[in-house]
Amino acid sequence: MANISFATGRWKYLWLVAGVALGLFGMSGEWAIPIAGWLFSIALMRFTRGSSVLGGFVWVAVAAAVAAAVFVAAAGSSGVLPILFGCAILNVLLCVPFLIDRLMFQRGNPILATLVFPAARVAIEFLVAVVSPFGTVFGPLAGTQSANLPLLQLVSVTGVYGISFLMAWLAPVANAVMEHRWQWLSVRTITISYVSVLMLVLLGGGLRLATASDAPNLVRIAGISVSRSAEERMHEINNFHTPEVLPEQKPVLRRAFAVLNEDLFTRSRVEAEGGAKVVAWSETAAVVLEEDYPEFLRTARELARDTQIYLDMGIAVIRDGQQQPRSRDIAVLVAPDGQVLSTYDKAHPVPGMESLRPGDGIAPVSTTPYGRLTNVICFDADFPETLRTRADIMFVPANDWKGIEHTHSANAVFRAVENGYSLVRQTSNGIAITVDPYGVGLARTNYFSTGQQTMVVSVPTRGTWTVYGVVGDLFAWLCVAGLAGAVVLVVFRQIRQRG
């Protein structure tokens, strides 16, 4: 212990401040700075290891709750209490690995001791994603790394949690170096172990990218969101703010919705005539009363037949009167022969913002000349298990809002690499993206900075095999099991010593 140097006095609190400041930029948000995601845990751990067990955890937990409030406010959701409280609780839970590290970092083998914190971080991230209604949108450290292509390839094996593990592992390694006053002989093995693993991951990712075969076949896809001019005309017609649809409102609502739907049908025909073989709409791009849905679908089928396209439509179906829930959020895929190949209901409504009857979460896969096509809807892409399917092209119709557009589009990139398919995310009020099975960006449009709400892109018609697609979240479960085993081992040793 005499050779160990911990942060004390005012320096300890400077580490806390540095950790909180870096943490604001290290979260997967609109202010995200990728390097900050690697660094903030180092500072917070320096603080907790120099503090009492309970005192250090409380300070870090309070800071995390405040950071969550800032994050939610920046995302424009501060008025949605379920999101605000949910994010605060999640951020506090994500501080538990610091408590576990504080209790265990001086016990056992020094190298294995550095693995406790990253295993705990992954275990908490994973369990939160499985249990909470927020999925991975607010939790994983890896969220800031979607543009780091060599590192990104790791998720094809471990899922998003492999990157979180590497990022979290840096904190105990860096703290060990500082605690031993930068004495190389004392930390040589720990440092070399970490650097070696990180270099292998980066080299392996680079090799995977370098050896990726060129796509033999491409399909032209046009992603369409309703034009802003059509939305403005619709709002001029529709002034209703009642909680349910009243009979006397229906004629006006039909005229308002027709403005949106005609805009979509007209522009879809234009893109088909321009060479698009698949046209994909954003989430709830079309809006239709439930009783009018059969006629709407007939028009869509005729369009697909006339233009010989696959038409993937995001549709809001408004139900009558006081029926609960009041709407359906669906994606419908129509083939060039007019056949409806699939109808998918959104499986994960946004907590506190959407009242929908969730679908079964099984992404429908349709075999076509352009590969196996499938789709989910918007927030579903933040739940890895929902998007774990064998397909070639995944469509994610989405509708975001100013303040979360970068976060949400970046999160979808991980799903493409995990499962080895191209991903087309056409969105309103956000950033539309298309990436290939390796996470390489093929197209990108910003709803807020362009007057043309269309993304046209050539997409590979064949995906690639991934380990993650076979084993799923095995790596995360191993971290859960490893952490549980380490805790049991420490407790057992304590009992033996006292006995």
Secondary structure, 3 states (H helix, E strand, C coil): CCCCCCCCHHHHHHHHHHHHHHHHHHCCCCCCCHHHHHHHHHHHHHHHHCCCHHHHHHHHHHHHHHHHHHHHHHCCCCCCHHHHHHHHHHHHHCCHHHHHHHHHCCCCCHHHHCCHHHHHHHHHHHHHHHHCCCCCCCCCHHHHHCCCHHHHCCHHHHCCHHHHHHHHHHHHHHHHHHHCCCCHHHHHHHHHHHHHHHHHHHHHHHHHHHCCCCCCCEEEEEEECCCHHHHHHHHHHCCCCCCCECHHHHHHHHHHHHHHHHHHHHHHHHHHHCCCCEEEECCCCEEEEHHHHHHHHHHHHHHHHHHCCEEEEEEEEECCECCCCCEEEEEEEECCCCCEEEEEECCCCCCCCCCCCCCCCCCCEEEECCEEEEECCHHHHHCCCCCCCCCCEEECCEECCCCCHHHHHHHHHHHHHHHCCEEEECEECCEEEEECCCCCEEEEEECCCCCCCEEEEEEECCCCCCHHHHHCCHHHHHHHHHHHHHHHHHHHHHHHHHC
